[in-house]
Amino acid sequence: MPVIDEDCYGAGLMSRAVLVTGASGGLGAAIARAFACAGDTVMVHYATDAERARTVVDELPGTGHAMFGADVSAPEQAQRLVDATVEGLGGLDVVVNNAGTAAPEHPVDCSFEQWQQAWQHIISVNLLGAAYVSHCAIPRLRQRRGRIVNVGSRAAYRGMPTAPAYAASKAALHAFGQSLAVAVGNDGISVTTVAPGVVDAGMGTPFLRGEVGEAIRNQSPFHRVATAEEVAAAVLYLASPEAEFASGAVLDLNGASYLR
């Protein structure tokens, strides 16, 4: 059983095996830490930066955490990631589909070649990656009445004119999660989604600089954006036994910057 850090904001009664994709930094690292603080054992997935992933693993409270590199948009690598998690952690209880990208930007006046490349890349990572990992994980999650939590985005509703593929991928991810919730509910698997606005970590950081950042903060009546820890706390709750009946929900975390 991992040692629980008393300074952390959660304390689980039983250690679970948790896979967090895209966890080598930013929001994913905060999510990994939230689960580790609750006494869970975490597989930190990374795409390319093993050094950053190792830093995240080394800083997690508790023991038994692991890391694995994979391109989740490649089906065989998604399968290997899930298999490595089960082998390394002794099972699988929770999957957090956090891996994502908004790059490259692709406004409508970019070249058709750039447009195609952006759509193919973003959809492959943000949507297909989550679909592949989830499909590979479900047989294991059935054994433990597990949880899947997808990290969506406010962009699914508000739109991103310079990255429409990102907004579309997140809208599709929301719909995928709801379809999956119906499909696997009989197995005791709960599937939920968080939809944050701009977060003060990872992909959100470049948007928060200068005057543009001030305008983004002022979209919320709180005059700020979400912290990575706030989003991580919501993910931790949605993965909890108490949140089983939230299955199918999409939880907005945007500080009333966009209401639907």
NUMI-176038 format. One record per residue (C-alpha): z, x, y; residue number from 0; residue in three letters. Coordinates in pm, whole numbers. Example, Ala and Ser with C-alpha at 12.3 -4.5 7.8 and 13.67 -1.06 7.14 Angstrom:
<nodes>
<<780 1230 -450> 0 "Ala">
<<714 1367 -106> 1 "Ser">
</nodes>
This chain:
<nodes>
<<0 0 0> 0 "Met">
<<-99 149 338> 1 "Pro">
<<176 220 586> 2 "Val">
<<169 -39 863> 3 "Ile">
<<176 89 1219> 4 "Asp">
<<452 -103 1400> 5 "Glu">
<<265 -61 1728> 6 "Asp">
<<-33 -255 1595> 7 "Cys">
<<-80 -625 1662> 8 "Tyr">
<<-90 -752 1302> 9 "Gly">
<<109 -714 986> 10 "Ala">
<<-38 -842 659> 11 "Gly">
<<168 -927 355> 12 "Leu">
<<-89 -807 104> 13 "Met">
<<-343 -530 140> 14 "Ser">
<<-705 -640 128> 15 "Arg">
<<-1026 -440 88> 16 "Ala">
<<-1236 -479 403> 17 "Val">
<<-1591 -366 479> 18 "Leu">
<<-1676 -337 850> 19 "Val">
<<-2039 -254 923> 20 "Thr">
<<-2123 -59 1237> 21 "Gly">
<<-1769 74 1257> 22 "Ala">
<<-1823 431 1376> 23 "Ser">
<<-1739 340 1736> 24 "Gly">
<<-1705 67 1996> 25 "Gly">
<<-1623 -283 1879> 26 "Leu">
<<-1661 -195 1510> 27 "Gly">
<<-1400 78 1535> 28 "Ala">
<<-1160 -164 1705> 29 "Ala">
<<-1215 -417 1426> 30 "Ile">
<<-1152 -151 1162> 31 "Ala">
<<-829 -57 1335> 32 "Arg">
<<-715 -420 1355> 33 "Ala">
<<-744 -460 979> 34 "Phe">
<<-583 -123 911> 35 "Ala">
<<-295 -218 1141> 36 "Cys">
<<-249 -533 934> 37 "Ala">
<<-205 -320 623> 38 "Gly">
<<-558 -356 489> 39 "Asp">
<<-778 -80 349> 40 "Thr">
<<-1108 -36 533> 41 "Val">
<<-1454 92 450> 42 "Met">
<<-1598 226 775> 43 "Val">
<<-1974 188 760> 44 "His">
<<-2197 397 985> 45 "Tyr">
<<-2572 426 1026> 46 "Ala">
<<-2624 792 1122> 47 "Thr">
<<-2320 946 1292> 48 "Asp">
<<-2094 1066 1012> 49 "Ala">
<<-1882 1273 1249> 50 "Glu">
<<-1787 971 1460> 51 "Arg">
<<-1714 769 1148> 52 "Ala">
<<-1488 1043 1015> 53 "Arg">
<<-1296 1040 1344> 54 "Thr">
<<-1246 663 1313> 55 "Val">
<<-1125 693 953> 56 "Val">
<<-888 976 1037> 57 "Asp">
<<-730 775 1319> 58 "Glu">
<<-672 457 1116> 59 "Leu">
<<-310 386 1024> 60 "Pro">
<<-236 377 654> 61 "Gly">
<<-414 546 366> 62 "Thr">
<<-703 482 130> 63 "Gly">
<<-967 419 397> 64 "His">
<<-1320 543 334> 65 "Ala">
<<-1659 578 502> 66 "Met">
<<-2017 530 389> 67 "Phe">
<<-2350 583 561> 68 "Gly">
<<-2633 336 511> 69 "Ala">
<<-2920 162 682> 70 "Asp">
<<-2820 -200 625> 71 "Val">
<<-3174 -316 702> 72 "Ser">
<<-3289 -140 382> 73 "Ala">
<<-3204 -367 85> 74 "Pro">
<<-3124 -88 -160> 75 "Glu">
<<-2896 85 90> 76 "Gln">
<<-2715 -242 166> 77 "Ala">
<<-2650 -280 -206> 78 "Gln">
<<-2520 77 -233> 79 "Arg">
<<-2287 16 61> 80 "Leu">
<<-2129 -284 -107> 81 "Val">
<<-2107 -105 -442> 82 "Asp">
<<-1945 197 -278> 83 "Ala">
<<-1692 -29 -106> 84 "Thr">
<<-1593 -198 -430> 85 "Val">
<<-1565 135 -607> 86 "Glu">
<<-1385 315 -326> 87 "Gly">
<<-1143 40 -228> 88 "Leu">
<<-1094 -122 -566> 89 "Gly">
<<-1258 -452 -477> 90 "Gly">
<<-1378 -650 -177> 91 "Leu">
<<-1199 -925 13> 92 "Asp">
<<-1354 -930 361> 93 "Val">
<<-1695 -844 504> 94 "Val">
<<-1740 -810 880> 95 "Val">
<<-2109 -799 972> 96 "Asn">
<<-2079 -610 1299> 97 "Asn">
<<-2371 -363 1279> 98 "Ala">
<<-2623 -439 1550> 99 "Gly">
<<-2856 -309 1815> 100 "Thr">
<<-3018 -432 2135> 101 "Ala">
<<-3250 -135 2171> 102 "Ala">
<<-3517 -75 2264> 103 "Pro">
<<-3548 -308 2562> 104 "Glu">
<<-3867 -513 2548> 105 "His">
<<-3937 -727 2855> 106 "Pro">
<<-4235 -957 2826> 107 "Val">
<<-4456 -719 3027> 108 "Asp">
<<-4412 -429 2784> 109 "Cys">
<<-4705 -332 2564> 110 "Ser">
<<-4779 -542 2258> 111 "Phe">
<<-4707 -241 2038> 112 "Glu">
<<-4363 -194 2197> 113 "Gln">
<<-4300 -566 2163> 114 "Trp">
<<-4375 -563 1790> 115 "Gln">
<<-4166 -253 1722> 116 "Gln">
<<-3865 -390 1910> 117 "Ala">
<<-3871 -726 1735> 118 "Trp">
<<-3909 -572 1390> 119 "Gln">
<<-3628 -322 1443> 120 "His">
<<-3375 -556 1605> 121 "Ile">
<<-3429 -844 1364> 122 "Ile">
<<-3410 -605 1069> 123 "Ser">
<<-3071 -464 1171> 124 "Val">
<<-2900 -762 1332> 125 "Asn">
<<-3013 -1041 1101> 126 "Leu">
<<-3158 -900 779> 127 "Leu">
<<-2885 -636 754> 128 "Gly">
<<-2616 -904 765> 129 "Ala">
<<-2808 -1118 517> 130 "Ala">
<<-2852 -830 272> 131 "Tyr">
<<-2490 -715 288> 132 "Val">
<<-2362 -1072 255> 133 "Ser">
<<-2580 -1149 -47> 134 "His">
<<-2467 -831 -224> 135 "Cys">
<<-2103 -902 -141> 136 "Ala">
<<-2079 -1268 -239> 137 "Ile">
<<-2038 -1210 -616> 138 "Pro">
<<-1738 -989 -537> 139 "Arg">
<<-1597 -1223 -274> 140 "Leu">
<<-1607 -1511 -521> 141 "Arg">
<<-1350 -1330 -730> 142 "Gln">
<<-1098 -1324 -444> 143 "Arg">
<<-1178 -1629 -227> 144 "Arg">
<<-1300 -1381 29> 145 "Gly">
<<-1410 -1396 390> 146 "Arg">
<<-1726 -1317 584> 147 "Ile">
<<-1706 -1281 962> 148 "Val">
<<-2027 -1227 1157> 149 "Asn">
<<-2030 -1074 1504> 150 "Val">
<<-2274 -1280 1707> 151 "Gly">
<<-2316 -1298 2084> 152 "Ser">
<<-2312 -1513 2394> 153 "Arg">
<<-2673 -1399 2432> 154 "Ala">
<<-2768 -1650 2163> 155 "Ala">
<<-2710 -1924 2422> 156 "Tyr">
<<-2745 -1751 2756> 157 "Arg">
<<-3049 -1539 2676> 158 "Gly">
<<-3143 -1179 2751> 159 "Met">
<<-3471 -1154 2943> 160 "Pro">
<<-3511 -781 2880> 161 "Thr">
<<-3415 -806 2511> 162 "Ala">
<<-3522 -1148 2379> 163 "Pro">
<<-3526 -1023 2020> 164 "Ala">
<<-3154 -946 2048> 165 "Tyr">
<<-3074 -1298 2169> 166 "Ala">
<<-3294 -1448 1899> 167 "Ala">
<<-3136 -1235 1628> 168 "Ser">
<<-2787 -1345 1730> 169 "Lys">
<<-2886 -1713 1743> 170 "Ala">
<<-3027 -1672 1392> 171 "Ala">
<<-2710 -1494 1280> 172 "Leu">
<<-2501 -1789 1400> 173 "His">
<<-2722 -2028 1203> 174 "Ala">
<<-2716 -1801 900> 175 "Phe">
<<-2337 -1799 901> 176 "Gly">
<<-2320 -2177 919> 177 "Gln">
<<-2568 -2218 634> 178 "Ser">
<<-2375 -1966 428> 179 "Leu">
<<-2048 -2146 498> 180 "Ala">
<<-2187 -2459 335> 181 "Val">
<<-2343 -2264 50> 182 "Ala">
<<-2032 -2073 -59> 183 "Val">
<<-1749 -2303 43> 184 "Gly">
<<-1717 -2430 -315> 185 "Asn">
<<-1636 -2072 -414> 186 "Asp">
<<-1347 -2059 -169> 187 "Gly">
<<-1534 -1820 63> 188 "Ile">
<<-1493 -1889 434> 189 "Ser">
<<-1774 -1779 669> 190 "Val">
<<-1724 -1768 1046> 191 "Thr">
<<-1878 -1606 1352> 192 "Thr">
<<-1745 -1469 1679> 193 "Val">
<<-1972 -1484 1983> 194 "Ala">
<<-1843 -1250 2253> 195 "Pro">
<<-2002 -1193 2590> 196 "Gly">
<<-2022 -839 2722> 197 "Val">
<<-1745 -625 2574> 198 "Val">
<<-1596 -313 2734> 199 "Asp">
<<-1708 -94 2444> 200 "Ala">
<<-2017 15 2255> 201 "Gly">
<<-2337 -156 2366> 202 "Met">
<<-2160 -325 2655> 203 "Gly">
<<-2060 -2 2829> 204 "Thr">
<<-2395 76 2999> 205 "Pro">
<<-2408 -275 3149> 206 "Phe">
<<-2070 -237 3319> 207 "Leu">
<<-2162 46 3553> 208 "Arg">
<<-2213 7 3927> 209 "Gly">
<<-2295 -317 4105> 210 "Glu">
<<-2444 -477 3796> 211 "Val">
<<-2113 -432 3618> 212 "Gly">
<<-1926 -605 3898> 213 "Glu">
<<-2166 -899 3880> 214 "Ala">
<<-2116 -923 3503> 215 "Ile">
<<-1739 -924 3542> 216 "Arg">
<<-1760 -1196 3804> 217 "Asn">
<<-1947 -1425 3563> 218 "Gln">
<<-1602 -1505 3425> 219 "Ser">
<<-1331 -1672 3634> 220 "Pro">
<<-1103 -1394 3504> 221 "Phe">
<<-1332 -1141 3678> 222 "His">
<<-1348 -916 3374> 223 "Arg">
<<-1510 -884 3034> 224 "Val">
<<-1348 -895 2691> 225 "Ala">
<<-1175 -592 2552> 226 "Thr">
<<-1275 -471 2209> 227 "Ala">
<<-918 -536 2095> 228 "Glu">
<<-938 -903 2196> 229 "Glu">
<<-1251 -954 1989> 230 "Val">
<<-1101 -759 1699> 231 "Ala">
<<-793 -983 1706> 232 "Ala">
<<-1014 -1289 1677> 233 "Ala">
<<-1202 -1137 1383> 234 "Val">
<<-871 -1058 1214> 235 "Leu">
<<-758 -1418 1255> 236 "Tyr">
<<-1085 -1564 1122> 237 "Leu">
<<-1052 -1343 815> 238 "Ala">
<<-697 -1464 750> 239 "Ser">
<<-590 -1723 490> 240 "Pro">
<<-478 -1951 774> 241 "Glu">
<<-834 -1970 910> 242 "Ala">
<<-1002 -2091 590> 243 "Glu">
<<-1077 -2434 736> 244 "Phe">
<<-1250 -2276 1036> 245 "Ala">
<<-1540 -2199 802> 246 "Ser">
<<-1872 -2265 974> 247 "Gly">
<<-1725 -2220 1323> 248 "Ala">
<<-1874 -2005 1597> 249 "Val">
<<-1592 -1890 1824> 250 "Leu">
<<-1695 -1815 2183> 251 "Asp">
<<-1513 -1519 2341> 252 "Leu">
<<-1666 -1491 2686> 253 "Asn">
<<-1387 -1580 2928> 254 "Gly">
<<-1558 -1907 3031> 255 "Ala">
<<-1857 -1708 3158> 256 "Ser">
<<-2082 -1941 2962> 257 "Tyr">
<<-1990 -2286 2835> 258 "Leu">
<<-2185 -2496 2585> 259 "Arg">
</nodes>
